Amino acid sequence: MKKLTLLALCFCALSACQATDQHLPTIERHYTDTTGDNSICLFYPEITANWANAAEVNALIKNEILAILDERPEGEGWLHMGLFSDVKALNDRLISVYCSGRGLDSTSYFDPVSAITVDIANKQILALNDVVTDFDALTDLLTGGKFEGETQYADDETSIWHLKNETPEQLRARLDFPDTHWYTDGSRFVLVFDGEYHCEYAIDIEEVKDIISPRLLECLDGTEPPLSYIEKLFVEEEEHTHIEIVFPEFTEQWEYVAEMNRLFEENAMSTLDRFAGMSEYRTVIFQLDYTVMTETDHLVSVLYQGHGYAGVAGGPGGFAMAKAVTVDVRTAQTISLKDAITDYDTLADLLANGSFQPVMLWECFPSGEIVDEESRDDLREHLEEDSTYWYTNGIDFFLVLDGYYYEIYAIPLEDIKDILSPRLLECLPKGE
């Protein structure tokens, strides 16, 4: 039975990462493995803010996410897996990350999930028993209907499967399971249960503050309000197909916000064109996520990144893709690369002479493969291609170049201000 679902999910964060007067406090890194018939891509966050212990915390998060590879079902041979990480909460005291993906090996499909919360000051991963002081009271809240199902299924009953099908004793025992995780978005406390179904259960922090450790409450103190958008999720699922596409829907009272939201949805859904003609393959797995890189009253810039697999072992295998969309808030019109840059020749020169720095490369290929291997004239032609995109975080200008795997290159906006269009300059934060 084929399932098509379009769902709205709330999204919150601490110290909102949309600020355009400073660099984003995290960037996205990735681990890839394409040896043999493997196709593995795991994304994980890295703190870039100049905070004490940032390097040690980054290592903790990376190692914890890579450990997910050890949790796959037993089996030999190839592995195909895509995993995305979502920073749910972040300030200089705490980072909370939720991870989910889809995997396939020679024995079965599986859905890896995890959540990691780190006390930055103490360089400590906070397990559930580090933050909950009364598990019996937590169980009472679960059985008493205080938690809400957070994971969206076509069947609402499935979203609360554990609460409907397990006894209080079973739920209490589940809180001690090593595969029971938790995270916070700053305003809610979320439990992640695995088993026959993967489900998340959320409750307001205020409802559990009496059974939450003082240290966690201290880390959450003074959080910022939620971001000004919600997440929309499209899911297509059948026997050998699993597609998830996530895109933003803004809730600001902008004049053309409805038109803008349609643009972001259309651009996300257009990635399905990649699968045209793939119906002959036995398996298609694809996940697309996004990052809002800039949000002001004049400009919104969004980066989409996806990873997938099409075929069977030894067949076409894995792929990765990215695209970016930047919109003029005042008109709800997309600002294309041609709209943003007045001189492609100069831009090609800057690419060829190394003025752009690579920020997204793949470990299985030589560093900067596209820029290193293409001539200046080839790079000039690359800029004209429909698969070349751009975005900005208000400080830097990013180019997304498509190849066997995409690559992203950055240059300070200040360094190319002479070839930025007047329209883009009007939209950028003051001082850029």
C-alpha positions as CSV (number, residue, x, y, z in Angstrom):
1,M,0.0,0.0,0.0
2,K,1.5,3.3,-1.1
3,K,1.4,6.2,1.4
4,L,1.6,9.9,0.5
5,T,1.7,12.2,3.5
6,L,2.2,16.0,3.9
7,L,2.8,16.9,7.5
8,A,3.5,20.1,9.5
9,L,6.0,19.8,12.3
10,C,6.9,22.5,14.8
11,F,10.5,23.6,14.8
12,C,12.3,25.4,17.7
13,A,15.9,26.3,18.5
14,L,18.0,28.0,21.1
15,S,20.0,31.1,20.2
16,A,18.3,31.2,16.9
17,C,20.8,30.4,14.1
18,Q,19.2,32.7,11.6
19,A,21.0,35.9,12.7
20,T,22.7,37.5,9.8
21,D,25.1,39.9,11.6
22,Q,27.4,37.0,12.6
23,H,28.5,33.6,11.2
24,L,26.3,30.6,12.0
25,P,27.4,28.9,15.2
26,T,27.3,25.5,13.5
27,I,28.0,24.0,10.1
28,E,27.2,20.6,8.7
29,R,29.9,18.0,8.2
30,H,29.6,14.6,6.7
31,Y,31.1,11.1,6.7
32,T,31.0,9.1,3.4
33,D,31.9,5.6,2.5
34,T,31.6,4.4,-1.1
35,T,34.0,1.5,-1.0
36,G,32.9,-1.6,-2.7
37,D,29.1,-1.6,-3.1
38,N,28.6,0.7,0.0
39,S,26.8,4.0,-0.2
40,I,26.9,5.7,3.2
41,C,26.5,9.3,4.0
42,L,26.1,10.5,7.6
43,F,25.7,14.2,8.3
44,Y,26.6,15.7,11.6
45,P,26.9,19.2,13.1
46,E,30.1,21.0,14.1
47,I,30.1,24.0,16.4
48,T,32.1,26.8,14.8
49,A,31.4,29.5,17.5
50,N,34.5,30.4,19.5
51,W,33.3,28.7,22.7
52,A,35.3,26.9,25.3
53,N,35.4,23.1,24.7
54,A,33.9,23.4,21.2
55,A,36.5,21.0,19.7
56,E,36.0,18.4,22.3
57,V,32.2,18.6,22.0
58,N,32.4,18.3,18.2
59,A,34.5,15.1,18.6
60,L,31.9,13.7,21.0
61,I,29.1,14.3,18.6
62,K,30.9,13.0,15.6
63,N,31.9,9.8,17.3
64,E,28.4,9.2,18.7
65,I,26.8,9.6,15.3
66,L,29.4,7.4,13.5
67,A,28.7,4.7,16.2
68,I,25.3,4.4,14.6
69,L,27.0,2.3,11.9
70,D,27.7,-0.3,14.6
71,E,24.0,-0.6,15.5
72,R,22.8,-1.8,12.1
73,P,21.3,-5.3,11.8
74,E,23.8,-8.1,11.6
75,G,24.8,-9.0,8.1
76,E,27.7,-9.1,5.7
77,G,28.3,-7.3,2.5
78,W,27.2,-3.9,1.3
79,L,25.4,-1.2,3.2
80,H,23.4,1.8,2.0
81,M,22.5,4.4,4.6
82,G,21.6,8.1,4.7
83,L,21.5,9.9,8.0
84,F,20.6,13.5,8.7
85,S,21.2,15.4,11.9
86,D,19.1,18.3,13.1
87,V,20.3,20.7,15.8
88,K,17.3,21.1,18.0
89,A,18.8,23.3,20.7
90,L,22.1,25.3,20.9
91,N,23.6,27.8,23.1
92,D,27.1,28.2,24.7
93,R,26.1,25.7,27.5
94,L,24.2,23.0,25.6
95,I,23.7,21.4,22.2
96,S,20.9,18.9,21.5
97,V,20.9,17.0,18.2
98,Y,18.3,14.6,16.7
99,C,19.4,12.1,14.1
100,S,17.3,10.0,11.7
101,G,17.8,8.1,8.5
102,R,17.1,5.1,6.4
103,G,19.3,2.1,5.7
104,L,19.4,-1.0,3.6
105,D,21.8,-3.9,3.7
106,S,21.9,-7.5,2.4
107,T,19.4,-8.6,5.0
108,S,16.8,-5.9,5.5
109,Y,15.7,-2.3,5.7
110,F,16.2,-0.4,8.9
111,D,15.6,3.1,10.3
112,P,18.5,4.4,12.4
113,V,17.6,7.0,15.0
114,S,19.4,8.7,17.8
115,A,19.6,11.8,19.9
116,I,22.6,13.4,21.5
117,T,22.6,16.2,24.1
118,V,25.9,17.5,25.4
119,D,26.7,19.7,28.4
120,I,29.3,21.9,26.7
121,A,31.0,23.2,29.9
122,N,31.6,19.7,31.2
123,K,32.2,18.1,27.8
124,Q,29.6,15.4,28.8
125,I,27.0,13.6,26.8
126,L,23.9,13.7,28.9
127,A,22.1,10.3,29.1
128,L,18.5,10.1,30.2
129,N,19.6,9.1,33.7
130,D,21.8,12.2,33.9
131,V,18.8,14.5,33.5
132,V,15.8,12.7,35.0
133,T,15.7,12.4,38.8
134,D,12.5,10.4,39.1
135,F,11.8,7.7,36.5
136,D,8.6,6.5,38.2
137,A,7.1,10.0,38.0
138,L,8.2,10.1,34.3
139,T,6.4,6.9,33.7
140,D,3.3,8.3,35.3
141,L,3.4,11.2,33.0
142,L,3.7,8.8,30.0
143,T,0.8,6.7,31.1
144,G,-1.3,9.7,32.2
145,G,-1.5,11.2,28.7
146,K,0.8,14.1,29.4
147,F,3.2,13.3,26.5
148,E,2.2,13.9,22.9
149,G,3.2,11.8,19.9
150,E,5.7,13.7,17.9
151,T,6.5,11.3,15.1
152,Q,4.0,11.6,12.3
153,Y,2.6,8.5,10.7
154,A,-0.4,8.3,8.3
155,D,-2.2,6.5,11.2
156,D,-2.4,8.7,14.3
157,E,-2.5,5.6,16.5
158,T,0.9,4.5,15.3
159,S,2.3,7.9,16.4
160,I,1.7,6.8,20.0
161,W,2.2,3.1,19.5
162,H,4.2,2.5,22.7
163,L,1.6,4.4,24.9
164,K,-1.2,2.4,23.4
165,N,0.4,-1.1,23.4
166,E,2.7,-1.2,26.4
167,T,1.9,-1.6,30.1
168,P,3.2,0.9,32.7
169,E,5.8,-1.7,33.7
170,Q,7.0,-2.1,30.1
171,L,7.2,1.7,29.7
172,R,9.2,2.0,32.9
173,A,11.6,-0.8,31.7
174,R,11.9,0.9,28.3
175,L,13.3,4.1,30.0
176,D,16.4,2.0,31.0
177,F,16.9,0.6,27.4
178,P,20.2,1.7,25.8
179,D,18.3,2.6,22.6
180,T,16.0,5.0,24.4
181,H,17.2,8.5,23.7
182,W,16.1,12.1,24.5
183,Y,16.5,15.6,23.2
184,T,15.2,19.1,23.8
185,D,14.3,22.0,21.6
186,G,14.5,24.4,24.5
187,S,10.9,24.4,25.3
188,R,10.0,20.7,25.3
189,F,11.5,17.5,26.6
190,V,11.3,14.7,24.0
191,L,11.8,10.9,24.5
192,V,12.8,8.8,21.5
193,F,11.6,5.2,21.7
194,D,12.6,2.4,19.3
195,G,11.1,-1.0,18.8
196,E,8.4,-2.3,16.4
197,Y,7.8,1.4,15.7
198,H,10.1,4.4,16.2
199,C,8.2,7.1,18.0
200,E,9.0,10.4,19.8
201,Y,7.0,11.7,22.7
202,A,7.1,15.4,23.7
203,I,6.1,17.3,26.8
204,D,6.6,20.9,27.9
205,I,9.7,21.5,30.0
206,E,7.5,23.2,32.6
207,E,5.5,19.9,33.0
208,V,8.7,18.0,34.0
209,K,10.8,20.7,35.7
210,D,10.3,19.0,39.1
211,I,12.0,15.8,37.9
212,I,14.6,17.3,35.7
213,S,18.2,17.9,37.0
214,P,19.1,21.4,38.1
215,R,22.0,21.3,35.7
216,L,19.8,20.8,32.6
217,L,17.5,23.6,33.7
218,E,20.5,25.8,34.1
219,C,21.7,25.0,30.6
220,L,18.2,25.8,29.2
221,D,17.8,29.1,31.1
222,G,17.5,32.2,29.0
223,T,16.7,30.5,25.7
224,E,15.6,32.4,22.6
225,P,12.0,32.3,21.2
226,P,11.3,29.8,18.4
227,L,12.3,30.5,14.9
228,S,9.8,32.1,12.6
229,Y,9.0,29.1,10.5
230,I,7.7,25.6,10.8
231,E,8.8,22.4,9.0
232,K,6.8,20.7,6.4
233,L,7.4,17.1,5.6
234,F,6.5,15.1,2.5
235,V,6.7,11.3,2.8
236,E,6.3,8.7,0.0
237,E,6.5,5.1,1.1
238,E,5.8,1.8,-0.5
239,E,7.5,-1.6,-0.5
240,H,10.8,-0.6,-2.0
241,T,10.6,3.2,-1.8
242,H,11.2,5.6,1.0
243,I,11.3,9.3,0.2
244,E,11.3,12.1,2.8
245,I,11.5,15.8,1.8
246,V,11.5,18.5,4.4
247,F,11.1,22.2,3.6
248,P,10.4,25.4,5.6
249,E,7.1,27.3,5.8
250,F,7.5,30.8,7.2
251,T,5.0,32.3,9.6
252,E,6.1,35.9,9.5
253,Q,3.5,38.5,8.6
254,W,5.2,39.4,5.3
255,E,3.0,40.7,2.5
256,Y,3.9,37.9,0.1
257,V,4.6,35.1,2.6
258,A,2.2,32.7,1.0
259,E,3.8,33.1,-2.4
260,M,7.3,32.7,-0.8
261,N,6.3,29.5,0.9
262,R,5.0,28.0,-2.4
263,L,8.5,28.8,-3.9
264,F,10.3,26.9,-1.1
265,E,7.9,24.0,-1.4
266,E,8.1,23.8,-5.2
267,N,11.9,23.9,-5.1
268,A,12.1,21.1,-2.6
269,M,9.6,18.9,-4.4
270,S,11.3,19.5,-7.7
271,T,14.1,17.2,-6.4
272,L,11.7,14.3,-7.1
273,D,12.5,14.9,-10.8
274,R,15.8,13.1,-10.1
275,F,13.8,9.8,-9.9
276,A,12.2,10.2,-13.3
277,G,13.0,6.9,-15.2
278,M,14.1,5.1,-12.1
279,S,11.0,2.9,-11.8
280,E,12.9,-0.1,-13.1
281,Y,15.1,-0.1,-10.0
282,R,14.1,-2.3,-7.1
283,T,14.9,0.2,-4.4
284,V,14.7,4.0,-4.1
285,I,15.7,5.7,-0.9
286,F,16.0,9.5,-0.7
287,Q,16.0,12.1,2.1
288,L,16.1,15.9,1.6
289,D,16.6,18.4,4.4
290,Y,17.2,22.1,4.5
291,T,19.0,24.9,6.4
292,V,17.7,28.5,6.6
293,M,21.0,30.4,6.0
294,T,19.6,33.9,6.1
295,E,16.3,35.4,7.2
296,T,15.7,39.2,7.2
297,D,12.8,41.4,6.2
298,H,14.3,41.7,2.8
299,L,15.9,38.3,2.0
300,V,15.6,34.6,2.8
301,S,18.2,32.1,1.7
302,V,17.7,28.4,2.0
303,L,20.1,25.5,1.3
304,Y,18.7,22.0,0.5
305,Q,20.8,18.9,0.9
306,G,19.8,15.4,0.0
307,H,21.3,11.9,-0.1
308,G,19.8,8.8,-1.7
309,Y,20.2,5.4,-3.2
310,A,18.6,3.9,-6.4
311,G,19.0,0.4,-7.6
312,V,20.3,-2.8,-6.2
313,A,23.7,-3.8,-4.9
314,G,26.2,-3.4,-7.7
315,G,23.7,-1.1,-9.6
316,P,23.6,2.7,-9.8
317,G,24.1,3.0,-6.1
318,G,24.2,6.2,-4.0
319,F,24.1,9.8,-4.9
320,A,24.0,13.2,-3.2
321,M,22.5,16.4,-4.4
322,A,22.0,20.0,-3.2
323,K,20.2,23.1,-4.4
324,A,19.7,26.6,-2.9
325,V,17.0,29.2,-3.2
326,T,17.2,32.8,-2.3
327,V,14.1,35.0,-2.3
328,D,13.5,38.7,-2.2
329,V,11.0,39.0,0.6
330,R,9.6,42.3,-0.7
331,T,8.4,40.7,-4.0
332,A,8.5,37.0,-3.4
333,Q,10.7,36.6,-6.4
334,T,13.6,34.2,-6.6
335,I,17.1,35.8,-6.9
336,S,18.9,33.6,-9.3
337,L,22.7,33.6,-9.8
338,K,22.2,35.8,-12.9
339,D,20.2,38.2,-10.7
340,A,22.8,38.3,-8.1
341,I,26.1,38.5,-10.1
342,T,26.8,41.2,-12.7
343,D,30.1,39.7,-14.1
344,Y,30.4,35.9,-14.6
345,D,33.9,36.3,-16.1
346,T,35.2,37.8,-12.9
347,L,33.4,35.2,-10.8
348,A,35.0,32.4,-12.9
349,D,38.4,34.0,-12.4
350,L,37.9,34.0,-8.6
351,L,36.9,30.3,-8.7
352,A,39.9,29.4,-10.8
353,N,42.5,31.4,-8.8
354,G,41.5,29.9,-5.5
355,S,39.8,32.9,-4.0
356,F,36.8,30.7,-3.2
357,Q,37.3,28.2,-0.3
358,P,35.8,24.7,-0.4
359,V,33.3,24.2,2.5
360,M,31.6,21.0,1.4
361,L,33.7,18.2,-0.2
362,W,33.5,14.5,-0.2
363,E,36.1,12.2,1.5
364,C,35.9,9.7,-1.3
365,F,37.0,12.2,-3.9
366,P,40.1,14.5,-4.2
367,S,39.6,17.8,-2.3
368,G,38.0,20.5,-4.5
369,E,37.6,18.1,-7.4
370,I,35.5,20.3,-9.6
371,V,37.6,23.5,-9.2
372,D,40.9,21.6,-9.3
373,E,40.1,19.6,-12.4
374,E,38.1,22.1,-14.6
375,S,39.7,24.8,-16.6
376,R,38.8,28.4,-16.1
377,D,36.6,28.3,-19.2
378,D,34.9,25.1,-18.0
379,L,34.2,26.8,-14.7
380,R,32.7,29.8,-16.7
381,E,30.4,27.4,-18.5
382,H,29.5,25.7,-15.2
383,L,28.2,29.0,-13.9
384,E,25.6,29.0,-16.7
385,E,24.2,25.5,-15.8
386,D,20.8,25.1,-14.2
387,S,22.4,22.9,-11.5
388,T,24.6,25.6,-10.2
389,Y,23.1,27.5,-7.3
390,W,24.1,30.1,-4.7
391,Y,23.1,31.2,-1.2
392,T,24.3,33.5,1.5
393,N,24.5,33.6,5.3
394,G,24.7,37.4,5.2
395,I,28.5,37.3,5.6
396,D,29.7,35.0,2.8
397,F,28.6,34.1,-0.7
398,F,28.3,30.4,-1.4
399,L,28.3,28.6,-4.8
400,V,26.8,25.1,-5.1
401,L,28.5,23.2,-8.0
402,D,27.1,19.9,-9.2
403,G,29.3,17.0,-10.2
404,Y,29.3,13.3,-9.4
405,Y,28.7,14.6,-5.9
406,Y,28.0,18.3,-5.3
407,E,30.6,20.7,-3.9
408,I,30.1,24.1,-2.1
409,Y,32.6,27.0,-2.2
410,A,32.5,30.2,-0.3
411,I,33.9,33.7,-0.5
412,P,33.3,36.8,1.7
413,L,30.6,39.1,0.3
414,E,33.0,42.0,0.8
415,D,35.5,40.4,-1.7
416,I,32.9,40.4,-4.5
417,K,30.9,43.5,-3.7
418,D,31.9,45.0,-7.0
419,I,30.1,42.3,-9.0
420,L,27.0,42.0,-6.8
421,S,23.9,43.3,-8.4
422,P,22.2,46.4,-6.9
423,R,19.1,44.3,-6.2
424,L,21.1,41.9,-4.0
425,L,23.0,44.7,-2.3
426,E,19.6,46.2,-1.3
427,C,18.5,43.0,0.2
428,L,21.6,42.2,2.2
429,P,21.9,43.1,5.9
430,K,23.3,46.6,6.4
431,G,27.0,46.8,6.4
432,E,27.5,44.1,3.8
